[in-house]
């Protein structure tokens, strides 16, 4: 997979992101969905990437800077027909490496707690993320799972 800076004006990217936001919101209780829309991904504190297999868009991922030392994983999504091929892991590895390169010492994320999100939970746990409490502006919510990764710890392979 080739990872590129994401173009939020490319119609292929827009279509995959629209699907990601709609699917996440359909699987989450009202008021508990936190997926970024296109405007959110265009914010100056967000770096956004796309993953390509040839000319086919297969994955997206973003890093939102919360502070000089803390970042948040956002907009992780793999095309349904491209799942279980390692693309999500490659994108997450890229985001972790970018966070480290930017001097961040903590990387966190919020995802849904429902069964639909279990594959995402497995991915994040396999990359060293551990459960944590709400961070930034999040609040306790039984529909959310909060995870964090200590970037000062040795890198996992």
N, C-alpha and C positions, 0 to 999 in steps of 0.2 A: 504494500500500500504506500502510495506517495502522499505525504502530508503537506498541504499548502495553506498559506494564509487564506482564510475564508472570504469569499466574495458574497456579501449578503444581498447583492443585486442580481446574481446569476439565477435564472429561473429554476434551474435544477436544485440549487441550494435552498431557494425560497420554498419550493415544493416539499423537500425533505424536512425542513424546519417547521413548516405548517403542519405536516403530518405528525412530527414529534410533539409539538405543543398540543395539538388536538387529541392525540392518543394519551398523553400524560394527563391532561385535564379530564378526559373521559374516565380515567382509571383512578381519579383522586377525588376526595370529598370536596364540595364547594368550600372555597376559602383556604384550602390547603395546597393548592397548586402554585409552584414557584418557578416554572419554566420561563426562561427569557424569551420574549418575542423579538422580532427583527430590530425594533428600536433599541431594545435592551442590549442586543449583541453589537450594535453600532456605537455604544457608549465608549468614551475614551478610556475607561478603566477596565475594559474587556478586550482580551485577545481571543480571536476566533479562528479555528482551523477546520479544514475539510480534508477527508481522506478519500483517495481515488484509487481504483483498480482500473488502470488504463484510463478510459474516458468515462467510466461509471463512478458516480458519487456513491460511496459506501458508508461513510461515517462523518460525524461532526463532533466537535468538542470545543470548550472555551475555558478560559481562565479569567476570573474576575479578581482584580486586586482590591482587597478589603483594607489593607494597611501596608506599611513598609515591610512587614514580616508575615502577613497572613493573606492567603488567597483562597478562592473558592472555585471548585470544579463546577462548570455549568454546561448545559446543552449537550451532554454526552448522548449520542444516538447512533445506532447502526441500522442501516437499511434492513428491513425484515428478511429479505431473501439472501442477505449476505452475512447473517449471524452465524456464530459458531465457527468462524474462520480466523479468529484472532484480531479482527480489525478494532474492536472495542478496546482490547488490551493494548494494542499498538498506540491508539489515540491517547489512552490514559497514561501510558508510559511517556509519551511526548509531552503531555501537560505537566506531569511530575518533573520531567527534566527541565522544562521551561520555567517552572516555579523555582526550582533550585538555582537555575542560571540567573534569575532575577533577584536572588538573595532572600527569597521567602523561607521561613523556617517552619511554617505550618500551612497545611493545605486541608481544607474542609469541604464538606458537601452536604446537601440535603437531598433526600430522595423519598419517594413514597414508601410506606410501610406495608402496603398490600401485596398479595401474591404476584401480581403483574410485575412488580419491581424486584422479585427474588433473583433473577439472573444478574441484575445490576448489583445487588448486595454481594453476591458471590464474586463478581469481578473486583469490586472495591476491596473486599476482605482479602482476596488473593494478592492484592498489591500492597497490603500492609495497613490499610485503613482500619481504625477501631472505632467503636461506638463512643459518642460524646454527647454532651448536652447541646441545646440550641446555641448558636453563635450569631454574631452581628445582630440583625433585627428580627431573627427568628424567635419563636416562642414555643414552649412545650405544646406538642400536638400529637395525639395518638396516630394520626395519619402520616406522620413524617418520621424518618430515620435520619439521624445526624451522625456523620462519620468524620474522622480527622486522621491526618497522617503527619507524624513528626518528621519533617524534612532534614533535621539535623542528625537523625539516625542513619546508619549505613543503608545504602540503596539495596533493595531486594531485586533479585533476578527473576 
